[in-house]
Amino acid sequence: MNAHSIAEANRPAPNHPWSQNPLRTRDDVANACKSLLDPLKAGFSPKRAYVKVGSTGTRFDERAAQIEGHARPLWGLAPLLAGGFEYDAAKLWVEGVVNGTDPSCPEFWGNMENIDQRMVEACPIGFTLAIAHKDFWDPLTEEQKHNVEAWLASMNDKEMPNTNWLWFRVFANLGLAKNNAKYDPDRLEKDVNHLNTFYRGDGWSNDGPASYRQMDYYSGSFAIQYLQLLYAKLAEKSDPTRAEEFRNRARLYALDFVNYYDREGRSIPFGRSLTYRFAMSAFWGAVAFADVELPAPLSWGVVKGLLLRNFRWWSKQPDIFQPNGMLNIGYCYPNTYLAENYNSPQSPYWCMLAFAPLALPESHPFWSSQEEELPVPSLPPIKALKHPMHITVHSEKGHTYLLSSGQACHYPIKATQAKYGKFTYSSAFPYSVPTGSYTLEQFVPDNALALSDDEGEIWKMRREVLDAEIEVHDEKPVLVSRMKPWHDVEVKTWLLPPDDGDANDWHVRVHKVTTGRALQSGEGAFAIYGCKRADGRTLTSFDVNSGEEGTHASSAEALVVSRAGAVGIVELEPSSSRVGTVLDSDANSNLAEARTLLPTLRGDLRAGEVKWFATAVFAIPESSDSWKDEWRTSWTKRPAVPAWLKKQMK
């Protein structure tokens, strides 16, 4: 090992048991769940009602933040116990529920108020009462049961956000109902009825009303699809019609959602709350929990593989843990740039959603089936998804990504332009977030067109669009959208998936920029790991014809090749004056790699000008078996702007 390899392998603590787990069997997954629970024992308060993981703050109070630390791990602990596994420390969580709901206890959680974070944490508690009542309900005294009833009921007459949050109240009431405790059946019925108004068709639900489009992981694994499936199982006798409807929605949704995964088990990072990590794959576990047989090619072996490969990929990310074994805020490493203002140090334990299949016996087909690979040959290489306004792509060399237009978060969040507004999102090259508000290096325009009207100090990227639609040209879907970053600037964008031919490793983006003011522009490809294999220093210029790694930039193109693969960008419009450059992205801006470079095209626009940009973006990830032998040839096989679009550019 050289010095760089030694430095990379050096750790402040031994590898977490999670990172040493094969994650192939039911017992493996149970041990993985326990390994996430064990470190939390050190964070319990004296009466066990609170769990502290770290010290950063949130928009809500510290008590609510530490209730997260107690409640969110229940997503894993409850299925563990329901599945017959032993876990001695479960009594700490039982004690915490008893004391947290006791108004006479100094650690009382406090009754819920309008739009209260405690409402979120009522959901895993309700789920736990439903499936692990032998530990969490049956042993309680009548007074303790009354306290739990009263605490959960304190949300029934409170205002809640008109979003997936309504499911949390459903599960609070459902958990009580499953134990013949006092609950509010009218409130439960009204909430489920209202949640059904979010349904858009083909399995997809919006995270809220029709006034905006937001279909991220909250529409699937984080909340709506996931909780619909849990409801379908738990209410299949009391509400059989809706239970079957939710199962049918999952069957439709799964045929789309599978396209967000690659052969390695990675899902495409998109949207907010990605510090929940492997909760992104929780939908597949909920499919098993609810006994939903999916359409071909999604056999039980495929479903099992989708969840377990995602677990295994995350087991190869050792930096998701603090030295004490608790999870940190971040994605592949600790990073608060990507965090939302509601992400406390305890929030990442929403990831425990993914352990729902532990409630199932070894004989269930999810566990008894042999794990199968992602059925890429049976999946469409390009698929237009009209509800989320995505076009998913599985390239011939194994790059899984999506083109996106038309989504936006319905309220202000940090880095919203990065989480929803970028043109492309990739499983192999996750997106970057801004680290500051000065210079392009801090804004990091990967898969974005950044514009500045103040000589490069502040940059605007697409946050929301005026309109977006999927058109079909030459039998291929194309995403078309418009945005107005200023009142006198309009950008119309066409996003084109790759051709079936030689240019399969490319996608094309065409922009028509009409501006009433002078602008600088910068458009990036995918951000990519930017350090040398030998010594870890930043990559330097290399000969594209013979070099193994390095950077390349010329008048109309830029390229970076590193251990992560090859990424490049090219201007296809001959009249354009854009120049290729390699941007040294600010450290810790990217979700997966702390040190990245960004192939970028830069150019100026004059006031009163109408300018066309035609961008080709190239990418081959290192997970492609023969990428080192093929990237150079693929880099030279460039796409062209199709004839139908060239006519509009004249």
N, C-alpha and C positions, 0 to 999 in steps of 0.2 A: 504493500500500500504506500502511495506517495503521501506527502504532507497534506494535500488537499483532501484526499480520501479519508485520512485520519481525522481531520477537522470536521468533515461532514458526518462521520460516524460517531463522533464524540457526543455524549448525551449527559445532561445533568442528573439523570437518574436511570436505573435499569429499565429496559424495555417493559412496557405495560403488559400484563398477561393477555390483554386483548390482542396485542401485536404478535403474540406467540401461539395464538389459537388457530387450529386448521379450519375451523368454521365450516364443517361439512356435514355434521350429524346433529340430531336434536340435542344430545348431551353437550356437544361443542357449543351450540348456541346458548344453552342454559348456563354453561360455565362463563361464556362471554358476558351474559347478562349479570351474573354475580360479580364478575370482575369490574363492571361499571358501578355496581352498587357498593361494593366493599369500601372504596376510599371515602365515600360519603359519611361513613360512621364517624369520622373525625370532625365533621362539620355540624353535628347535631347540637342544638341548644340543650340546656339542662333538662327541660321537660319534653324534649324531642319534637316540638312543634315547628321548629325552624331548622333549616340546613343552609349553611353558608359555604360558598365555593370560592368567592373572591370579593373584591372591594369596590369595583367600579359601580357607577350609579345608573339609574333609569329615570324615565319620566314619572314613574309611580313610586310609592313609598318603600322603604327598606323592608318592612315587615312583609309586604306582598312579594317582594323579590325573594325573600327567604322561604316564603310559602311555596314558591316555584321549586326551590331546592328540595322541599319535602314531597310535593305532590307529583312532579313530573317523572321521577323515577318509578312511580307506581305503574306507569304504562308498561314497564318491564316486570316489576315485582308481582303484579296481580296475575298475569298469565303464567309466570313461573310457579306461583303457588297453586293456581287453578289446574295446572298441568301435573300436579302431584310431586313437584320437586320440593326438597327441604331447603329452607334458608333461615338460619337461626336469628339473624339480625332483623327479620321481618317484624319482630315484636317492637323494635324501635319506631317503625312507621305506624304501627297500630297505636302505640302510646302517643305518638304525635297527633294522630287524628283525634283521639280522645281529649287531649289537653288543648289542642288548637281550636276545638269547637266548644270548649267549656268557658262560659262567660266569667266564671269565678277564678279561672286559672290566670296567673300573670302572663302566660304566653298565649292567651286567647287571640285568635287571628283577627277578630273584629268583624262585625256584620258588614255585609256588602252594601256599597253605595252605587249610585248611577255610574255606568261604564267603569267598573272596578276590575282591576287585574285579578282579583280573587275569583271572579266569574270564570276566567280561563282555567284556573286550577281546580275548580269544582268539577270539571269534566273528567280528569283522570280519577278523582275520588269517587264520582258516581260510577264510573266503569269498574273500579275496584270493588265497590259494594256489590255490583251485579255479578261478578265472576269469582271473587275471592271472599265471599261473605263468611265462610267458615272461619276465617282469620280476622276479618275486619268488622263484622257485624254480629254474628252469633254470640261471641264471648262478651259483648258489651252489656252493661246493666241497662235497665229501663231508662234511667236518667241520662246515661251517656248516649243511648239511642235517640232520646228526645233532643239532646244538644246537637247531634249530627243532623237530624231532621230540620231543626230550627235554623242552623247555619246555612244549609243548602237552600232552604226555603226563603232565606232573606234576599235572594236574587229574583224571586218570582214577580215582584211588583216594581222592579227597577228598570231604568232605561238601559238598553243594550245597543251596541253598534248594529247597523243593518247589514250584517255580513255573516261569515261563517261562525261568529261568536254565538249565534243563536243555538247552534248545536251544543254548546257547553251547558246551556240551561236544560236542553232536552235530556242530556245524560245525567245531570243532577237529579232530575225528577225520575228518570228511568231507573237509576240505581236504587232509589228509595222504593219505587214500585216493585222491583224484583224481590224486595225483602218484605213486602206487604206492610211497608211503613207509610206514614202520612206523606202524600205528595200532592201536586196540583195537576190533575189530569187535563183540565181545560187549558192551562198554560202550555202543557206539553203538546196538546193537539194543535193549538194555535201556532206554536213555534214551528212544528214540522210542516204545517200547511204553508206558512210564510216562506220557509226555506225552499219549498218546492217551487216558489215563484222565481228562484234564481236559475232554474233549469233552462238550458238553451237548446237541448236536443243532442242526439247522437252520443249520449252519455255525459256530455259536458255541462257543468254548472258554472255560472259566473260567481265570483266572490262578492255578491251584492246585487243591487238592482240593475235595470237595463240602461241606466244613464251613463255607464262607462263599461269598458271591457277590461276585466282583470281575471285572467285564467292561468294562474301560476301554480306552484305546488300546493297552495291552499285549496285550489279546486280539486286536487287529487289526494296525495299522500298525507299532507299536513292536517287536513280537516275534512272537507266536504265528502269526497268519495270514501275516504277512510271511515268516517263516522257513519255514513250511510250504510256501509257494510257491517259495521259492528251493530248498528241498530237492526239491520236485517236479521242478524242471528239472534239478538237478545229479545226482539219483539216479534219473532216469526209466528208466535201463537196469538199474541194480543193484537197484532196489526199485520196479518198475513198478506193483505193486498199491497201495502206499501213495501213490505219486506221483499216481495217478489219484484216489484218495480225497481227497487234499489239494486237488486241483483242483476236485473236486465240492463240497467244503466252501466253497471260495472263491466258487463260483457262487451258493450259497445265501446266504452272508454278504454278498456284494455287494449283493443286493437289499434288505437291511436297512441296510447301512452307507451307501449312497447318500443315505439320508434324513438323515444328519448333515451334509449340505452345502447351501449356499445358492447362489443364482445368481451371486453375486459371487466365489465360490471359497472362501469361508470355511467351515471346519469348526467344529462346536460344541465349545467347550472344556469338557472334562469329565475329572475324575480328576487323577492326579498326573503329574509329569514333563513338564509342558507347555512347559518351556524347550526342549524338543526341536523345537518349532515345526513346520516343514513336514514333519517326519517323520510328522505326523498324517495326511498324504495318501500316505504311502509304499506303502500297500496297493495303490493303483492302478498304481504303477510295477511292483510285484511281479507283478501280474496280467499285465502285458505281458511281463516277464522270463520268466515261466513259460508263455507262449503259451496263456493261458486265454481262450477265447471265452466271454463272459458272456451270460446270457439277456437278451432284450429287456426294457426299452429300452436296455440298456447296451452299445451298439455300441462299436467301437474309437474312433470319434470322440468319443463321450461319455466313455469312459475317459481319453482324451488330454486332453479339456477339464477333467475333474475334477482331474488333476494339474497341468496348466499354469496354470489359473486360480488354483489355490492358490499356486503359485509367484509369479504376478503380484501376487496380493494381498499376499503377504509382501514383494514388491519395493517396495511402497508404504509400508512400515514402516521408515523409515531409522534409527530409534533402536535397532534390534536389534544395531547394530555399535558397537564402541569406536572412538575416533578413529584407532586404528592399523589398522582394518579387520577385526579379529578379532571374532567374535560375543561377546555378553555374556550373563550369566544374566538371564533375564526372559522376558517374552512380547512385547508390542509396544514395550517400553522396558526399560531396566535395572531389575531389581527382584528383590531377594533375599527379600522377604517370601513369595513364592510358592515359593521353592526348597526342595527336599528336602535332608535332611542328607547325601545322597549326590551332590548336584550340585556338582561342582567347576567352576572356570571353563572347563575343557576339555569338560565334559559336553555342552553344547549341540550339539557336532558329531555327535551321534547323528542330527541332522537329515539328514546325508548319505545316510541310507537311501533317500531319495527319488530318488536319481540312478541306480537300478538300470537303467532303460531305456536308458541310454547304452551298455550292452553290446550292444544290438540294432542291426542294420544299418538304414540309411536306408530300405530296402525293406520293413522289418517294418510290418505294418498299423497298429501304434501310431503310427509316425512318418509313414507315407504317407497315412493317413486324414485327411480334413479335420476339424478340431476342431469339435465340436458343443456346443451349450449344455446346461445341466442340463435333462433332460426332465421338467420339473415337471408338465406336463399328464398325463404317464403315470405319475406317482408318486402314491401315496395321500396325500391332504391330512392324514389322521390314520392312524397305524399303531401298533398295539400290538406291542411286542417282548417276548415273555414271558421270554426268557433274561436279558437285562440289566435287565429290569423298567423299561423306558422306553416312553413313548408319544411318538412323534415327530410334529411338526406343521409343515406348510408352509401358512402363512396366505395368504389371497387377495392381500394387499399385500406378500408376499415375506418375511415374518418366519419364519425357520426356528429352531425350538427343540424342546426335549424336556421332558417331565415325568418325574420320577425318584423312585423309592422302592425301598429294599431292598438297595442296594449299600453296601459299606464296605470300606476297606482292611484287610487282615488283620493288620496290625501298626501300631504308632503312627507316624504321620507328622504333620508340621506342618500345621495348618489342615485336618485331615482332614474336619471338618464342612463346610468350604466346598467341598472337592474332590469329595466324594461325597454329602453329606447334604442339599444344597439341593433345593428342590421343582422348580426349573426351571433349565435351562441353555440359553443362546441363542448363536447364531453372531454376531448383531449387537451384543448387550450381554453380553460375557463376565462371568464371575463375579468376585467380590471375595474377598480373604482378609483375616483379621484382622491388624492391625499392632501390637496391644498387648493388654493385659488389663485395661483400665480405661475404662469408659463405652461406650455403644452405638456411638459414632462410630468407635471402634477395632475393635469386633467386626464391624461392617458386616453387618447381617442382610438382604442382598439375597436375595430369593426364599427366605427362611427365617423361621421363627417363633422369636424369641429370648425367653428367659424369665430373670428374675433374682429371687432370693429375698433379696438383700442391699441393696435400695433402689437398684439400678442400677449397682453397681460391677462385678460379674462376671456375664456372661450365658452361658447355655447354649443351643445350637442343636442340631438333630438331627444326631447323629453316626452312630448305627446304630438300627435298628428291631427291635422284637420279632418282627414279622411283616409281610409285604407280599404283596399279591396284586392281580391285574388282574381286576376284575369288569366285566360288561357290563350297561349300563342304557340303555334307549331306543336300542338298537343302537349305543351308543358305549362305548369302553373307559374305565374309571375306575380309577385307582390308589388302593388303600386300604392304609393302614399304621398301626402303633401304635408309639409310643416312650415310654420312661419316663426322663426326665432326672433325676428323683429317685425314691426308693422310694415316695413318697406322691403322685406326680404322673404322670398318664398323659394323653397327647395322641393322639387318633385323627384321622387326616387323610384326606380324600378329595381327589384331584386330578382335575379335569375339563377335558378339552380344549375348544376353542371350539365354539360352535354353527355350523351352516352358514349361519345367517341374518345379521341386521344386526350382531350382536355378535361377528363373526369375529376382531376384533383383541383379544379378551379371552380369558383363561382363568380358571377359578374354583377356589378352594381353600377347603374347609370343614374346620374343626377343632373337635373336642369336647375341651375341657380339663377334666379332673377333678383338683382340687388339694386337698391336705391342708395347704397352707401359703399364706401371702400371697405374691403374685407381681406383678411388673411384666412387661408384654409389649411387644414391638415386632416388627412384621412388615413386611418391605420388598418393593417391586416389583423391577424391574431397576435397577441402578445405571447412571447416564447421565452423559455429559460435562456439566459444570455451569458453564460460563463463557460470558460474552457474546461475540457475534461482534465487536462494535465495539472493545472495549478489553481483553478477556480477563479482566475481573474477574468475581467470582462472581455468578451470576444472582440477580436480586431478584424480588419479587412483581410479577405482571402481571395484566392483565384478560384472563381466559380467553376472553371474547367478542370481543376485538379485538386483543390483543397477539400479537406474532410469536414472542417467546421470553420465558422467565421461569419463576417458580415460583408455585404456587397450593396453599394448604392451608386446609381448613375442618373442620367438626365430624366428618366421616366420609369425607374423601377428600383426596388429595394428588396433584399433577401437576407434572412438569418438562418443559419444551419447550426444546430447544437445537438446535444445528447437527447433533447426532447423531440427532435424531428426537423422539418424544414418548413418555413413560412415565408411568403413573399407577397409583393404587391406590384402591379404594373398598370401604367396608364395606357389605355387602348385608343384614345382619341388623338389622332395625329396633330391636330391644331392646338392641343393643350400645352401649356408651358409649365405644368407641374413637375417638380423635381423630386427624385427619390432620396430618402434619407433614412437613417436608422435612429429612432428615438430611444434615448436612455431613460426608460420609464422610471418614475420615482420608486424607490424601494418600498416593498410591502403593499404595492397597489394591486397586485394580481392575487386572485383567490388561491391559486395552487402553488405558485413559485414566488419567492420573496425578491428575486432578482431577475428582471425581464428586460428584453429589448423589443422594440416595435417597428417593423418595416412600415414606412409612412411615405405618403406623397404630400408635398406642400406646394402651395401656389397662392397668388394674389388675384383679387378681383377688383375692378374699377367700379365706381359709382355709376349707375345707369346701364350696367352690362348684363347681358344674358349669356351665361357660360355653361357649357356642357362638360361634365366629367364622365369618363367611362373607365371604370376600375375593375381590374381582374385580380382576384385574391387566390393565392395558392397555399395549400397546406397538406402535408403528409405527416402524421404523428409517428413517433418512434414505435408505437405498438404495431405498426404495419411490418410484417415479417421481413420484407426485403427493401425497406425504405432507403437504406444506405446505398443500395445498388441502383435504385430507380429514381431518386429525387432529381438528379441532374437532368436526365432525359425528360422527365415530366415537366420540369421548369421551362424547358424550351418549347413544349407543345401547348401553345397559348390559345385561349378561346378567342372568339370574335363576337362583336356585337351583332345580334341577329338582324336580318334585313328589315323586318317589320319595324324594329326600333331605330335603325339607321335612318329610315325615311322621316321619322319624327325629329331626328337630330339635325336634319338639313334646314 
